[in-house]
Amino acid sequence: MPEVVFYELPPPPHWVGVAELVSRLVPEGPLTVVVDSAEDARKLSQALWGLPPAAIVPHGILGEDAEEEIDPVVISIGTPARCRPTVVQAGVRGEIVTASRIVEVVPHDREARGESRRRFRRYKELGITPEFRASASWANTLGPHGAPYPPGLEEAGA
C-alpha cells in the first residue's frame, strides 16, 4: 500500500509553498510533481528557481525540457504514463497515481478543496488510510529558508 499524505499549505502564494515542500522532499529521492496545466507548470518552475540558492532544485517540465535521467524533479502536466516512487499531486484534476508515496497538496481555493476531499474519500475506498497534516501543525518548525518543514522531514531538509 502506498503512503498517502495530504498537506495543507500555508496561505498563498500557492506555488511558493509547493516549491518549498518539493525542496524538502527531494533529499528522499527523485519525484514527479503533477500539475493541471502548462501555466501551472511554469508557475511552479518559476517558484522552484525563485527559492534561495541553497534550496534550488534542478527540475524540468515533462515533454519540454525535462531530462528524466538527471533531473531530481520532473513536472508533469496531467498524470504521466510513468511516475517516480514519490509523487506530489499539486493539481486537482489528475487521476490517482500509482506510487510508493503520494503527497497531495490541499489548496486554499474552496472549489479545489472540495476536489481534495473527494480524492481523500477515494483513497479510503481503495483501502488506503491517508494522513492529513494542516499547515498549522508544522508552522512553528521553520526550515533554513524560512519555510515550514512538514512533520517528519525536519532532518531531510536540514
C-alpha positions as CSV (number, residue, x, y, z in Angstrom):
1,M,0.0,0.0,0.0
2,P,1.3,3.5,-0.8
3,E,1.8,6.1,1.9
4,V,-0.6,9.0,1.2
5,V,-0.3,12.3,2.9
6,F,-2.4,15.4,2.4
7,Y,-0.6,18.6,3.2
8,E,-2.5,21.9,3.7
9,L,0.0,24.5,2.7
10,P,0.2,27.9,4.5
11,P,-1.8,30.7,2.8
12,P,-0.8,31.9,-0.7
13,P,1.3,32.2,-2.7
14,H,0.4,28.6,-3.5
15,W,3.3,27.8,-5.9
16,V,5.9,29.1,-3.5
17,G,4.5,26.7,-0.8
18,V,4.5,23.8,-3.3
19,A,8.1,24.7,-4.3
20,E,9.3,24.7,-0.6
21,L,7.6,21.4,0.0
22,V,9.2,19.9,-3.1
23,S,12.6,21.1,-2.0
24,R,12.1,19.4,1.4
25,L,11.1,16.1,-0.3
26,V,14.0,15.9,-2.9
27,P,16.6,14.6,-0.4
28,E,14.5,11.4,-0.1
29,G,14.8,10.7,-3.8
30,P,13.6,11.8,-7.2
31,L,9.9,12.8,-7.6
32,T,7.2,13.6,-10.0
33,V,5.1,16.7,-9.5
34,V,1.7,16.6,-11.2
35,V,0.0,19.9,-12.1
36,D,-3.2,20.7,-14.0
37,S,-1.9,23.0,-16.8
38,A,1.1,24.3,-18.7
39,E,0.6,27.6,-16.9
40,D,0.7,25.8,-13.5
41,A,3.9,24.1,-14.6
42,R,5.5,27.4,-15.5
43,K,4.4,29.0,-12.2
44,L,5.9,26.0,-10.2
45,S,9.1,26.1,-12.3
46,Q,9.5,29.9,-11.6
47,A,8.8,29.3,-7.8
48,L,11.4,26.5,-7.8
49,W,14.0,28.8,-9.4
50,G,13.0,31.6,-7.0
51,L,14.0,29.6,-3.9
52,P,17.1,30.7,-2.0
53,P,20.3,29.4,-3.7
54,A,20.8,26.6,-1.2
55,A,17.2,25.3,-1.8
56,I,17.1,25.5,-5.6
57,V,16.1,22.1,-7.1
58,P,17.1,21.1,-10.7
59,H,13.9,20.3,-12.5
60,G,12.2,20.1,-15.9
61,I,8.8,20.0,-17.4
62,L,7.9,16.6,-19.0
63,G,7.7,17.0,-22.8
64,E,9.5,20.3,-22.8
65,D,12.9,20.4,-21.0
66,A,12.9,17.6,-18.5
67,E,15.9,15.2,-18.5
68,E,14.3,12.3,-16.6
69,E,17.6,10.5,-16.0
70,I,19.2,13.6,-14.5
71,D,16.5,16.0,-13.0
72,P,15.5,15.1,-9.4
73,V,12.2,16.7,-10.1
74,V,10.0,16.2,-13.2
75,I,6.9,18.4,-13.5
76,S,4.1,16.6,-15.4
77,I,1.1,18.4,-16.9
78,G,-1.6,15.8,-16.0
79,T,-1.0,12.3,-14.9
80,P,2.1,10.8,-16.7
81,A,2.3,7.3,-18.0
82,R,5.1,6.5,-15.6
83,C,5.7,8.1,-12.2
84,R,8.7,8.1,-9.9
85,P,8.4,6.5,-6.4
86,T,7.3,9.8,-4.8
87,V,4.6,11.8,-6.5
88,V,3.5,15.3,-5.4
89,Q,-0.1,15.8,-6.6
90,A,-0.2,19.6,-6.9
91,G,-3.0,19.6,-9.4
92,V,-6.6,18.7,-8.5
93,R,-7.7,17.2,-11.9
94,G,-5.2,14.5,-12.2
95,E,-6.1,10.9,-11.6
96,I,-5.0,8.9,-8.6
97,V,-1.5,7.7,-9.4
98,T,0.4,4.5,-8.5
99,A,3.5,5.3,-6.5
100,S,5.1,4.3,-3.2
101,R,4.5,7.7,-1.7
102,I,1.9,10.2,-2.7
103,V,1.8,13.7,-1.3
104,E,-1.4,15.6,-2.1
105,V,-1.3,19.4,-1.8
106,V,-4.5,20.8,-0.4
107,P,-5.1,24.3,-1.9
108,H,-6.9,27.2,-0.2
109,D,-9.3,27.7,-3.1
110,R,-12.8,26.5,-1.9
111,E,-13.6,24.6,-5.1
112,A,-10.2,22.9,-5.3
113,R,-10.6,21.9,-1.6
114,G,-13.7,20.0,-2.5
115,E,-11.8,18.1,-5.1
116,S,-9.1,17.3,-2.4
117,R,-11.9,16.0,-0.1
118,R,-13.2,13.8,-2.9
119,R,-9.7,12.4,-3.5
120,F,-9.3,11.7,0.2
121,R,-12.5,9.7,0.3
122,R,-11.4,7.8,-2.9
123,Y,-8.2,6.7,-1.2
124,K,-10.2,5.4,1.7
125,E,-12.5,3.5,-0.7
126,L,-9.3,1.9,-2.2
127,G,-8.4,0.7,1.3
128,I,-5.7,3.3,1.8
129,T,-5.7,5.4,5.0
130,P,-4.4,8.8,4.1
131,E,-2.9,11.2,6.7
132,F,-3.8,14.9,6.9
133,R,-1.3,17.5,8.0
134,A,-2.6,21.1,8.4
135,S,-0.1,23.9,7.9
136,A,-0.7,25.0,11.5
137,S,0.8,21.6,12.6
138,W,4.1,22.5,11.0
139,A,4.1,26.3,11.0
140,N,6.3,26.5,14.1
141,T,9.1,24.4,12.6
142,L,10.9,26.7,10.2
143,G,13.5,25.4,7.8
144,P,16.7,27.1,6.8
145,H,14.8,29.1,4.0
146,G,12.2,30.4,6.3
147,A,9.5,28.0,5.1
148,P,7.9,25.4,7.4
149,Y,9.1,21.8,7.4
150,P,6.4,19.2,7.1
151,P,6.4,16.8,10.1
152,G,8.9,14.1,9.7
153,L,11.0,16.0,7.2
154,E,13.0,18.1,9.6
155,E,16.1,16.1,9.1
156,A,15.7,15.7,5.4
157,G,15.6,19.4,4.8
158,A,18.4,20.4,7.2
